[in-house]
Amino acid sequence: MAFILTAMTLDNFGTWLEIDLDRIEKNFHILERTAGCKVMPVVKANAYGHGLEKAAARLETAGANWFGVARIEEAMLLRGAGIKANILVLGYTSPTRVPHAIKENVTLTVYDFDVARQYQEQSDAISTPVKVHAKIDTGMGRLGIQMERSVEFIRYLQESSCIQLEGIFTHFACADEPDADTTNQQLERFNQILDQAGISDRSSLLIHAANSAGTLEFPSARFDLVRTGIAIFGLSPSRAVALPAGILPALSWKTRLISVKTLPPGHGVSYGFKYITQKEERIGVIAVGYGDGLRRTPGNHVLIRGKKVEVIGNVCMDQCMVQLDSLPDAQIGDEVVIIGDQNGASISATDIANHWQTINYEVICGLASRMPRYYLKLNGHA
Ligand SMILES: *Cc1c(COP(=O)(O)O)cnc(C)c1O
């Protein structure tokens, strides 16, 4: 679902996201200046909830010539939207999709001899090499050829006529933590492998290692390119990582007050009556629920008329209730902010993540596709 909205249609919705593409573009330029190398915006998971096609189109206009995605399906959506830049699929791609990748000029990740051989068979059958980046496991314990075989793996790929090796990369496990030892050790191992494989600074291969945290905290991890996801969208990877000045969140999440009632004392509210009124209470209903990505965790808060009010009772799929005794003037139609600013007050995705005991990444990736996405300040970009 890709909703493109104008201000005229905003009144039509119960809950929606407002996305500031100017901020995404600005964040990209700040990261370019900070990193001093190529910046690959990582736009997997619907551009971290911001809308894959619109975010990528703006970033491409701003000069991005690489995009990172997790799945080939995401790469195909980008090509379908007319994105011409290079695309690297960071995760697994089935060998059966290799012909599609070749046809659409999508670069795949190889991390294993068996997978590489299967890709070779596929590209050999259509006599066109598949572009790949080799991924090395320098300590993350996820995808990547193990250290001991990585030099041999790089040579194997370089010698294959059915494979065009374009880049070599690794991924950090702990770049967002205050303790730098693990990342420095991973970096050292990565440099060692590049050395042993005879890959110099002048090599035409693209060497990359850093995610947002690695980019900001480890200048020597920047190499030829950095893979920034969360920072492009204006959020910090963790408490331990400070964002450069000027990087700002690009997304707000809003809903409306759709009912206001005064309930008598002892009245249950929502499924399971987890909340029962103590006295006569003003209870509002807002048009957002777990079907949109608002978790059932008790104690959520939202902003109404610039004031933080508590969500009470169980969150339902499409609605939840708020306690309005502190807001006697609140009325049906009032705008409610779940993420964003209102009259000087603000709630961030990170605030919500702290309350849910998770990370801001999971909060924004959980923003349901059914919610309309409204793009602010289009600046003439369609
Ligand atoms: C998701 C991902 C990134 C981006 O990470 P951020 O922390 O959002 O910057 C970079 N590289 C790989 C391999 C990834 O999977």
The ligand as a MOL file (V3000), in Angstrom:
LIG
                    3D

  0  0  0     0  0            999 V3000
M  V30 BEGIN CTAB
M  V30 COUNTS 15 15 0 0 0
M  V30 BEGIN ATOM
M  V30 1 C 20.5230 -2.8200 8.6260 0
M  V30 2 C 21.9210 -2.8390 8.2470 0
M  V30 3 C 22.6730 -1.6510 8.2250 0
M  V30 4 C 22.1390 -0.3350 8.7180 0
M  V30 5 O 22.2070 -0.2920 10.1370 0
M  V30 6 P 21.8740 1.0390 10.9560 0
M  V30 7 O 22.2420 0.6840 12.3490 0
M  V30 8 O 20.4050 1.2600 10.8050 0
M  V30 9 O 22.6740 2.1360 10.3830 0
M  V30 10 C 23.9710 -1.7290 7.7540 0
M  V30 11 N 24.5020 -2.8900 7.3300 0
M  V30 12 C 23.8210 -4.0550 7.3650 0
M  V30 13 C 24.4760 -5.3140 6.9030 0
M  V30 14 C 22.5120 -4.0720 7.8300 0
M  V30 15 O 21.8470 -5.2220 7.8770 0
M  V30 END ATOM
M  V30 BEGIN BOND
M  V30 1 1 1 2
M  V30 2 1 2 3
M  V30 3 2 2 14
M  V30 4 1 3 4
M  V30 5 2 3 10
M  V30 6 1 4 5
M  V30 7 1 5 6
M  V30 8 2 6 7
M  V30 9 1 6 8
M  V30 10 1 6 9
M  V30 11 1 10 11
M  V30 12 2 11 12
M  V30 13 1 12 13
M  V30 14 1 12 14
M  V30 15 1 14 15
M  V30 END BOND
M  V30 END CTAB
M  END
